[in-house]
């Protein structure tokens, strides 16, 4: 029985520590974005949440590329079980110049520290840390644009639609942006050329160029290469598409019982339009923020769909450190080596995710102010699951050991 008692004590201590230390912290905002200005000084306020109402001390420090430009006056926070939250400020002092344009980052970390680090007895535990990210956007000198190309498939003699997202990351406005799109077949032979509409794009602004092409070409796989001319400069983007029957159609994308910071379960309803079973069917969802940073890339498990039937494909997204707001992206459907894509737009709120498949579904857009909330539900749920499974394992072990002794 001594072995059983020792095992039970160890498991009990581990489980107790898991429960007591599961995300005692939350932080808001989870991300702060500022535009670079020479010698900019800015105070930023962060709020730390004691969501489990415990007594503990947390250290505050900065890390990352821009950490040398961050001043933290208060390097520790002491929480009592009565404290719901506490706020502190840090100051960002930017230099006269940052040579490399683009995005630059620093993390402000709030980390629970053990009693040993306070000079007292050692406390064994899984110490928790939460992070608020600071992003500084350094504009490119002059005019600088990036491009992303999305294409909707079509059948022969139907219209293929092209969507070009142009992001002006430069310091200067773009007076005229237009794209020429060249279409190639599988043998890399040019099939057609089309041009988009034209537009002006202010500094730090993003706009979309569109074009249409009647697919008077044979069935098969094609590639489109877009050359975007903006004033006297150019940038390129390319993407693949299909001319012909693609038998997998997206009908709806939904998320139920969602809370920001947890795992979102995406239910992707698709329909098999063919008179046969489709194998290896899967859906991939991609989302990008306003700076064209990829914030989501998830994929469902490949499965089979019977002829003329509908089925939900499931994919999961961890929304930790995701902020509320509107995102654009695409859904890529695939089966048996074939793929097709459609544009999507997603609005993320504290307790809701809505996704529109452009041209199929639509919803009224009510975009909330972008601000991160404390995220503590996911790890708590994981710890509870671990606790339950481990207790089951311990009970099984106990019963087997008891039988041996009897």
C-alpha positions, 0 to 999 in steps of 0.5 A: 500500500505504500507505493499506492500512497506515494503515487496518490500523493504525487498525483494529487500534488500535480493535479492541485498545482495544475488547477491552481496555476492554470492561467491566473493571468490575462492581459489587455490589449494583447497587441498594440500597433503604432506607426513609426515616427522619429523620436516618438515617445508614447505611454501605453497602458496594459491591464492584467487580470487575476481571473483565478483570484489568487495571491501571487507576484508577477514580474514585468519585462520586455523582450524582442527586437525593440525591447531596448526602446521600452521603459518599464517603471513598475517591474513587479505586480503584487496580487491578492485574492481580492484583486480582480485586475491591475494596470501599469504603464510602459513607455516606448521611446523610438529612435531617430531612425529605424533602417529596415522598413516593415513591421518590428516587434517587442513583447511586454511579458507579465510572468508569475514568479515563485516564492523562491524568486522572492527570496523565500522557500521554493514553490513548485508549479507551472508558472504562468506568463502572458504577453502583450505584443507591440508592433511598430510599422516603419513605412518604406521610403517613397512608394512601396506596394505589395499585392495578393491575387485571388481567383474564382474558378469557372466553367468554359465560357463563363466569367473568371473573376480576379481580385487583387489586394494592393497594400500601400506600405510606403510613405507617399501616396500612389496616384495610379495603380493598375494591373495587367494579368497574364493567363498561362495554361499547364504548359506555360503557354500564354492564353490571354491578357486582361487589365484591371481597373485603376485606382489611387491608394493613399499611404498606409491604405489598402484597396482592391483591383478587379478584372473579369475574363470569359474563359474561352479555353479548354478544361484544365489547370491555369496560372495567372500572373499579375504585374501591378504598375503603380506610378513608375514602380511594379510589383507582382502576384500570382495564383492558380485556378481551374477551368472546368467542372469542380464538383465541390461547392461551399455553402456556409461557414459557421462557428458556434459557442465561441469565446475569444481566446479559446479554440473555435470550431469551424463548421464548413458545409459543402455540397458534392455536385457530382453523381459519384463519391468524391474522395480526399475532400478537405477545406482550408481556411486562410485569414489575413489582417490589415497588414497582410499578415497571416493570422489563420491557416487551418485545414479539415481532415480529408474525408469522402462525400457521397454523390449529390450529398452535403457534409460538414468539414471541421477545422479548428482555430486557436484564437489566443492573441487574436484581436476583435475585428474584420479579416479577409481571406479565402477558402480553398476546397480540394478533392482528388488533387483538384483545388478551387478557392473563394474569397471570404470575410470574417468578423471576430467578436468577443463571443461570435465569429461570422464568416461570409463566402463572397458571392454565396453568403452575406451578413450585416457587418458590425465591426467592433473596436479592435482590442484584445481581451483576457484569454484564460478558458482554453488552458483551464479546460485542458487542465480539467481534462488532464485531471479527469483522465489522470484520475481515471488512470489512477483508479484503474491502477489502484484497482489492479494493484489491490487485486494483486495484493488480495 
